[in-house]
Amino acid sequence: MIIILAMTRRDELAEQIRLTRDGELYHEHDSITDHIGTIATLRAKKIAAGVGYGRPPNLMPAEVPYLDALETATAALLVGWGLTE
């Protein structure tokens, strides 16, 4: 998945920055970090909007606990409202 590749590249850049103190690499590192953050935010919103519609096939392993927690919280809320048992 492209996100994992971007995270790998970001980590490689961070290591190069630590070893060489090359300021030129900061721009690329920061740009990748910003893009990953934007993608993560959009994915989190999409996952939240999909609660109750089943598990999407393209979930990343780190997203599974997030979806599970949202589904558990949603179920508890519905019980609290008296809409389900």
LOVEX-41445 format. One record per atom (N, C-alpha, C, O): x, y, z. Coordinates in pm, whole numbers, plus 50000, padded with zeros to 5 digits. Layout:
XYZ
...
END
This chain:
500844988250000
500005000050000
500895012450000
501975012550059
500445022749934
501235034849916
501555041750049
502615047750062
500665040850146
500915047150275
502125040750343
502965047650399
502205027650337
503335020650398
504635024350328
505665026150393
504585025450195
505775029550121
506205043750159
507395046550175
505235052650175
505545066450214
506125066850355
507065074350381
505565058950446
506085058550582
507515052950584
508355057750660
507765043050501
509105037350492
510095047750441
511195049150495
509715054950337
510575065450281
510815076450384
511935081350397
509765080450457
509905090650561
510895086050668
511735093850712
510805073450709
511715068150809
513155067650758
514095070350832
513315064150630
514655064150569
515235078350568
516405080250600
514415088050533
514875101950532
515255106450672
516275113150691
514455102750771
514755106550909
516105101050952
516885107851018
516375088750913
517675082750946
518815090050874
519855092650934
518605093350747
519635100750672
519875114350734
521015118950743
518805120950778
518925134050841
519725132950971
520595141150999
519425122551050
520165120551175
521655118051150
522505122951224
521955110451046
523345106851019
524135118150953
525305120250985
523505125350862
524235135150782
523955149650819
524715158650782
522855151950892
522425165750924
522195173950797
522375186150796
521795167150690
521575173550561
520235180750562
519175174450561
520285193850565
519075202050570
518215200950447
517015203650453
518795197050335
518035195550211
516955184750223
515925185350156
517195174950308
516255163750322
515045167150407
514025160350401
515145177750487
514035181450574
512765184350496
511675180450537
512905191150383
511725194850303
510965182450257
509745181750270
511685172750204
511035160550157
510405152950275
509285148050264
511135152150386
510625145250505
509345151950554
508345145250581
509365165250566
508185172450614
507005171350518
505865170350561
507295171450390
506245170250290
505565156550298
504345155650296
506365146050308
505805132550319
505005131350448
503905125650447
505535136550559
504825135950688
503485143050679
502475138150729
503465154650614
502225162150599
501215154450515
500025153950549
501655148550407
500755140850321
500205128550393
499015125350381
501055121750468
500595110150544
499525114450645
498525107650662
499745125750710
498765130950806
497425133950740
496365131050797
497465139850622
496235142850549
495505130050511
494285128950527
496235120450460
495625107650420
495045100550542
493935095250536
495795100550653
495315093950774
494035100350825
493115093350867
493965113550822
492765120550866
491575117050778
490475114350828
491775116950648
490695113450556
490235098950576
489045096050574
491195089950595
490835075850618
490075074150748
489115066550755
490505081250853
489815080350982
488365084950970
487465078651025
488145095750898
486785100750876
485955090850794
484785088650823
486575084850693
485875075150609
485505062750690
484405057350677
486425058150774
486145046550859
484995049650955
484085041550972
485045061451016
483985065351110
482635066251040
481615062251096
482625071350918
481355072550844
480815058950802
479625057550775
481675048950797
481255035650753
480855026250865
480555014550840
480855031150989
480475022451102
479065017151078
478145024751046
478905004151095
477614997851075
477424991750937
476414985350910
478384993950851
478274988750714
479244977350686
479464973750571
479824971550791
480754960550774
482184965350766
482454977350758
483084955850766
484514958950765
484994960750622
484884951550541
485544972450590
486084974450456
487254964950429
488034962050520
487394960050308
488464950550278
489854956750277
490844949450283
489954969850268
491264976250255
491774982550384
492624991350380
491264978150500
491754983550626
493204979750649
493604968350625
493974989150695
495344986350736
495294980550876
494354983350951
496274972550914
496254966551048
496084976751161
495394973951259
496674988351148
496554998551253
495145004451261
494785010251363
494355002951155
493005008551153
491964999151214
490875003651251
492284986451224
491324976651276
490884979951418
489684979951445
491814982751513
491364986051649
490514998751653
489604999951735
490805008251565
490015020551557
488585017451517
487645022151581
488405009551413
487065005751370
486354997851478
485185000251507
487044988351539
486434980251645
485974989151761
484874987151815
486794998851800
486425007851909
485225016451871
484345018751954
485185021151748
484035029151703
482755020851702
481695025551742
482865008451655
481674999851652
481194996751794
479994996551819
482114994251886
481754991552025
481105003752088
480085002652156
481695015352066
481135027752121
479765030752062
478855035152134
479595028551934
478305030951869
477245021551925
476115025651951
477595008851942
476654999051998
476265003052139
475085002152175
477225007452221
476925011652358
476015023952359
475115024952443
476235033152268
475405045052257
473965041452221
473025046852279
473795032352125
472465028152086
471735021352202
470525023352219
472455013552281
471855007452400
471485018452499
470385018252555
472375027852521
472105038952611
470905047152573
470185052052660
470675048552445
469505055752395
468245047252396
467145052152368
468405034452429
467275025352431
466825020852294
465695016352277
467695022052195
467325018252059
467615003452029
467014997651939
468514997552106
468824983352094
469064977852233
469194985352330
469124964752242
469394958452373
470784953552381
471184947952484
END
